[in-house]
């Protein structure tokens, strides 16, 4: 009993660390474009993102329920299963942060959870309907982001085609502050809920609960952890998204952030966990392509896509290995 409780505490601690790293790793999602266009200073942008990530994390639990109860049978997993998934996702996030790759913390934790669950109880523990739903969202959201970013930018270019460039910059210098805030809020809303789902899954497993309800203290803890991680920032990835991928002006940043945040918010309402990294990266590429295809540094984009593709098998395999090794030891 005491050993099981100790494992539960370890799971909660690792989940908080993952949420902190998620905020640290994904700061770029919310503020890279506004920093690169010099609409906001890095310090102001990070503070704003931290506050609105916190607010977003308090906005709902639909995604948390999908993650914690929709992918694997919570009654069939153990604390070691959840610990293995969290360790795998943390390791992957730190590696990709070090190399400045905007990979998906969502892909990392979800694929790690599936890999660890298989290692614990076999493939029968998987909920195929939930995995299919999440897989469709993770795969197609970048496509939607690319198209919506391109479309919104074309609409804005048509609306302001006769306006003086200085006037356009003045307008979107202000509007991009709003879009950056919108993006930060949506990021907190979708991403923090994934950790809420993981912690609640561990609680359901330990207390053998029949209902999957996210406790208030879990919501508050995850919101605080993500906000603190965001406050420290992830400058390596900000440089990749905001500078290396495509050169942006305020109007481009507004279009990219507004498109991405809208997609993420809609997904959060229906409980669909998306990769905020994938969505904002794809909207940035869509906005850049609206100027001309050569405006996007497709080589950098290609490296990002390769990292996306590698995340799922890498994290799934890593969590499977960690779980199997841990089970052998204990």
C-alpha positions as CSV (number, residue, x, y, z in Angstrom):
1,X,0.0,0.0,0.0
2,X,2.7,2.4,1.0
3,X,4.8,1.5,-2.1
4,X,1.7,2.1,-4.3
5,X,1.1,5.5,-2.7
6,X,4.8,6.4,-3.2
7,X,4.4,5.5,-6.9
8,X,1.3,7.8,-7.1
9,X,3.3,10.7,-5.7
10,X,6.1,10.0,-8.2
11,X,3.6,10.1,-11.0
12,X,2.1,13.4,-9.9
13,X,5.6,14.9,-9.5
14,X,6.6,13.7,-13.0
15,X,3.4,15.0,-14.4
16,X,4.0,18.5,-12.9
17,X,7.6,18.4,-14.3
18,X,6.3,17.4,-17.8
19,X,3.7,20.2,-17.6
20,X,6.4,22.7,-16.7
21,X,8.6,21.5,-19.5
22,X,5.7,21.6,-21.9
23,X,5.2,25.3,-21.0
24,X,8.9,25.8,-21.4
25,X,9.2,23.9,-24.6
26,X,6.0,25.4,-26.2
27,X,6.4,29.0,-25.3
28,X,7.3,29.6,-28.9
29,X,3.9,28.5,-30.0
30,X,2.3,31.6,-28.4
31,X,4.9,34.3,-28.8
32,X,7.4,33.4,-31.5
33,X,5.7,35.5,-34.2
34,X,5.0,38.5,-32.0
35,X,8.7,38.5,-30.8
36,X,10.1,38.1,-34.3
37,X,8.0,40.9,-35.7
38,X,9.1,43.1,-32.7
39,X,5.5,43.8,-31.8
40,X,6.3,42.7,-28.3
41,X,9.6,42.5,-26.4
42,X,10.6,39.1,-25.3
43,X,10.1,39.9,-21.6
44,X,6.6,41.3,-22.1
45,X,5.6,38.5,-24.5
46,X,6.7,35.8,-22.0
47,X,4.9,37.4,-19.1
48,X,1.7,37.8,-21.2
49,X,2.0,34.2,-22.4
50,X,2.4,32.9,-18.9
51,X,-0.6,34.7,-17.6
52,X,-2.8,33.6,-20.5
53,X,-1.5,30.0,-20.5
54,X,-2.7,29.9,-16.9
55,X,-6.1,31.3,-17.7
56,X,-6.5,28.9,-20.6
57,X,-5.6,26.0,-18.5
58,X,-8.6,26.8,-16.2
59,X,-11.0,26.9,-19.1
60,X,-12.2,23.3,-19.4
61,X,-11.5,19.6,-19.0
62,X,-12.9,18.0,-22.2
63,X,-9.4,17.3,-23.6
64,X,-8.3,15.9,-20.2
65,X,-11.1,13.4,-20.3
66,X,-10.1,12.3,-23.8
67,X,-6.5,11.8,-22.8
68,X,-7.2,10.1,-19.5
69,X,-10.1,7.9,-20.4
70,X,-10.4,7.8,-24.2
71,X,-7.1,6.2,-25.3
72,X,-6.4,3.3,-22.9
73,X,-8.5,1.5,-20.3
74,X,-7.6,3.4,-17.1
75,X,-8.5,0.4,-15.0
76,X,-5.9,-1.7,-16.8
77,X,-2.9,0.6,-16.4
78,X,-0.6,1.0,-13.4
79,X,1.4,3.8,-11.8
80,X,4.4,2.4,-13.6
81,X,2.6,2.7,-16.9
82,X,2.0,6.4,-16.3
83,X,5.5,7.0,-15.0
84,X,7.0,5.4,-18.0
85,X,4.9,7.5,-20.4
86,X,5.9,10.7,-18.6
87,X,9.6,9.9,-18.5
88,X,9.6,9.1,-22.2
89,X,7.8,12.4,-23.0
90,X,10.1,14.4,-20.8
91,X,13.2,12.9,-22.3
92,X,12.0,13.6,-25.8
93,X,11.0,17.2,-25.0
94,X,14.4,18.0,-23.6
95,X,16.2,16.4,-26.5
96,X,14.2,18.3,-29.1
97,X,14.4,21.6,-27.1
98,X,18.2,21.2,-27.0
99,X,18.3,21.0,-30.8
100,X,15.7,23.8,-31.3
101,X,13.1,21.5,-32.9
102,X,9.5,22.5,-32.4
103,X,8.2,19.0,-32.0
104,X,4.9,18.1,-30.4
105,X,4.6,17.6,-26.6
106,X,1.1,16.2,-27.4
107,X,2.5,13.6,-29.8
108,X,5.1,12.8,-27.2
109,X,2.9,12.2,-24.3
110,X,0.0,10.5,-26.2
111,X,2.3,8.1,-28.1
112,X,4.3,7.4,-24.9
113,X,1.1,6.6,-23.0
114,X,0.1,4.1,-25.7
115,X,3.5,2.5,-25.8
116,X,3.6,2.1,-22.0
117,X,0.1,0.7,-21.9
118,X,1.0,-1.9,-24.4
119,X,4.0,-2.9,-22.4
120,X,1.9,-3.2,-19.3
121,X,-1.2,-5.0,-20.5
122,X,-0.9,-5.7,-24.3
123,X,-2.8,-4.2,-27.2
124,X,-6.2,-5.1,-25.7
125,X,-5.9,-2.2,-23.3
126,X,-6.2,0.3,-26.2
127,X,-9.5,2.1,-27.0
128,X,-9.5,2.0,-30.8
129,X,-12.2,4.7,-31.2
130,X,-10.3,7.2,-29.1
131,X,-7.0,6.5,-30.7
132,X,-8.5,6.9,-34.1
133,X,-10.1,10.2,-33.1
134,X,-6.9,11.6,-31.7
135,X,-4.8,10.3,-34.7
136,X,-7.1,12.0,-37.2
137,X,-6.9,15.3,-35.2
138,X,-3.1,15.2,-34.9
139,X,-2.6,14.3,-38.6
140,X,-5.1,16.6,-40.2
141,X,-4.8,19.7,-38.0
142,X,-1.5,20.8,-39.7
143,X,-3.2,20.5,-43.1
144,X,-6.1,22.6,-41.9
145,X,-3.6,25.1,-40.4
146,X,-1.7,25.4,-43.6
147,X,-4.9,26.0,-45.6
148,X,-6.5,28.4,-43.1
149,X,-3.3,30.4,-42.6
150,X,-3.0,30.8,-46.4
151,X,-6.6,31.7,-46.8
152,X,-6.7,34.3,-44.0
153,X,-3.6,35.9,-45.3
154,X,-5.0,36.1,-48.8
155,X,-8.2,37.8,-47.4
156,X,-6.1,40.3,-45.5
157,X,-4.0,41.1,-48.5
158,X,-7.1,41.7,-50.5
159,X,-8.7,43.9,-47.8
160,X,-5.5,46.1,-47.4
161,X,-4.3,46.0,-51.0
162,X,-4.6,49.8,-51.4
163,X,-3.4,50.7,-47.9
164,X,0.0,52.2,-47.3
165,X,2.5,49.8,-45.8
166,X,3.1,52.0,-42.8
167,X,-0.6,52.2,-42.1
168,X,-0.9,48.4,-42.3
169,X,2.0,47.9,-39.9
170,X,0.5,50.4,-37.4
171,X,-2.9,48.5,-37.5
172,X,-1.4,45.1,-37.1
173,X,1.1,46.1,-34.5
174,X,-1.9,46.5,-32.2
175,X,-3.9,43.6,-33.5
176,X,-1.0,41.1,-33.2
177,X,-1.0,41.7,-29.4
178,X,-4.5,40.5,-29.4
179,X,-3.8,37.5,-31.6
180,X,-0.7,36.6,-29.5
181,X,-2.9,36.7,-26.4
182,X,-5.5,34.5,-28.1
183,X,-2.8,32.0,-29.1
184,X,-1.4,31.8,-25.5
185,X,-4.9,31.3,-24.1
186,X,-5.7,28.5,-26.5
187,X,-2.3,26.8,-25.9
188,X,-3.0,26.7,-22.2
189,X,-6.5,25.4,-22.8
190,X,-5.5,22.4,-24.9
191,X,-2.0,21.5,-23.7
192,X,-2.4,21.8,-19.9
193,X,-5.5,19.5,-20.1
194,X,-3.3,16.6,-21.3
195,X,-1.4,16.6,-18.1
196,X,-4.6,16.9,-16.1
197,X,-5.8,13.8,-17.9
198,X,-2.6,11.9,-17.0
199,X,-2.8,12.8,-13.3
200,X,-6.5,11.9,-13.1
201,X,-5.8,8.6,-14.8
202,X,-3.2,7.8,-12.1
203,X,-5.8,8.8,-9.4
204,X,-8.4,6.6,-11.0
205,X,-6.0,3.7,-11.1
206,X,-4.9,4.1,-7.4
207,X,-8.3,4.7,-5.9
208,X,-10.1,2.4,-8.3
209,X,-12.6,5.1,-9.2
210,X,-15.5,4.4,-11.5
211,X,-15.9,8.1,-12.6
212,X,-13.3,10.1,-14.5
213,X,-13.6,13.6,-13.0
214,X,-10.7,16.0,-12.9
215,X,-10.2,17.4,-9.4
216,X,-10.0,21.1,-8.9
217,X,-6.5,20.8,-7.3
218,X,-5.3,19.0,-10.4
219,X,-6.6,21.8,-12.7
220,X,-5.0,24.5,-10.6
221,X,-1.7,22.6,-10.2
222,X,-1.3,22.0,-14.0
223,X,-2.2,25.6,-14.7
224,X,0.5,26.9,-12.4
225,X,3.1,24.5,-13.7
226,X,2.5,25.4,-17.3
227,X,2.5,29.1,-16.5
228,X,5.8,28.8,-14.7
229,X,7.4,26.9,-17.5
230,X,6.1,29.4,-20.0
231,X,7.6,32.3,-17.9
232,X,11.1,30.8,-18.4
233,X,10.6,30.5,-22.1
234,X,12.2,28.3,-24.8
235,X,14.3,30.7,-26.9
236,X,15.9,28.0,-29.1
237,X,12.5,27.1,-30.6
238,X,11.3,30.7,-30.7
239,X,14.2,31.4,-33.1
240,X,13.3,28.4,-35.3
241,X,9.6,29.3,-35.6
242,X,9.8,33.1,-35.6
243,X,12.9,33.7,-37.6
244,X,14.3,30.7,-39.4
245,X,11.1,29.3,-40.9
246,X,9.8,32.5,-42.6
247,X,10.4,36.2,-42.3
248,X,7.2,37.8,-40.8
249,X,5.6,41.2,-40.5
250,X,2.9,42.0,-38.0
251,X,0.1,41.3,-40.5
252,X,1.6,37.8,-41.1
253,X,2.0,37.2,-37.4
254,X,-1.7,38.2,-36.8
255,X,-2.9,35.8,-39.6
256,X,-0.8,32.9,-38.3
257,X,-1.7,33.3,-34.6
258,X,-5.4,33.9,-35.3
259,X,-5.7,30.9,-37.6
260,X,-3.8,28.6,-35.2
261,X,-5.7,29.7,-32.0
262,X,-9.1,29.3,-33.7
263,X,-8.3,25.7,-34.7
264,X,-7.0,24.9,-31.2
265,X,-10.0,26.5,-29.4
266,X,-12.5,24.6,-31.6
267,X,-10.7,21.4,-30.9
268,X,-10.6,22.0,-27.1
269,X,-14.3,22.5,-27.1
270,X,-15.0,19.0,-28.5
271,X,-12.2,17.4,-26.4
272,X,-9.8,16.8,-29.2
273,X,-6.1,17.0,-28.2
274,X,-4.1,18.7,-30.9
275,X,-0.4,19.5,-31.3
276,X,-0.3,23.3,-30.8
277,X,3.3,23.2,-32.2
278,X,2.1,21.6,-35.4
279,X,-0.8,23.9,-35.8
280,X,1.2,27.2,-35.4
281,X,4.1,25.9,-37.5
282,X,1.7,25.0,-40.3
283,X,-0.2,28.3,-40.2
284,X,3.1,30.2,-40.3
285,X,4.1,28.2,-43.4
286,X,0.6,28.8,-44.9
287,X,0.9,32.5,-44.3
288,X,4.5,32.6,-45.7
289,X,3.4,30.7,-48.8
290,X,0.7,33.3,-49.5
291,X,3.5,35.8,-50.4
292,X,5.3,33.3,-52.6
293,X,6.4,29.7,-52.1
294,X,10.0,30.7,-51.9
295,X,9.3,32.9,-48.9
296,X,9.1,29.7,-46.7
297,X,12.4,28.1,-45.9
298,X,11.1,24.7,-46.9
299,X,14.4,23.0,-45.7
300,X,13.7,24.2,-42.2
301,X,10.1,23.2,-42.6
302,X,11.2,19.7,-43.8
303,X,13.4,19.2,-40.7
304,X,10.4,20.1,-38.6
305,X,8.2,17.6,-40.4
306,X,10.8,14.9,-40.0
307,X,10.9,15.5,-36.3
308,X,7.1,15.3,-36.2
309,X,7.1,12.0,-38.0
310,X,9.8,10.6,-35.7
311,X,8.1,11.6,-32.4
312,X,5.3,9.0,-32.4
313,X,7.4,5.9,-33.0
314,X,10.3,7.2,-31.0
315,X,8.3,8.1,-27.9
316,X,6.1,5.0,-28.2
317,X,9.2,2.7,-28.4
318,X,11.0,4.6,-25.6
319,X,8.1,4.4,-23.2
320,X,7.6,0.7,-24.0
321,X,11.3,0.0,-23.2
322,X,11.2,2.1,-20.0
323,X,8.0,0.3,-18.8
324,X,9.4,-3.2,-19.6
325,X,12.7,-2.4,-17.9
326,X,11.0,-1.0,-14.8
327,X,8.6,-4.0,-14.6
328,X,11.6,-6.3,-14.7
329,X,13.3,-4.5,-11.9
330,X,10.3,-4.2,-9.6
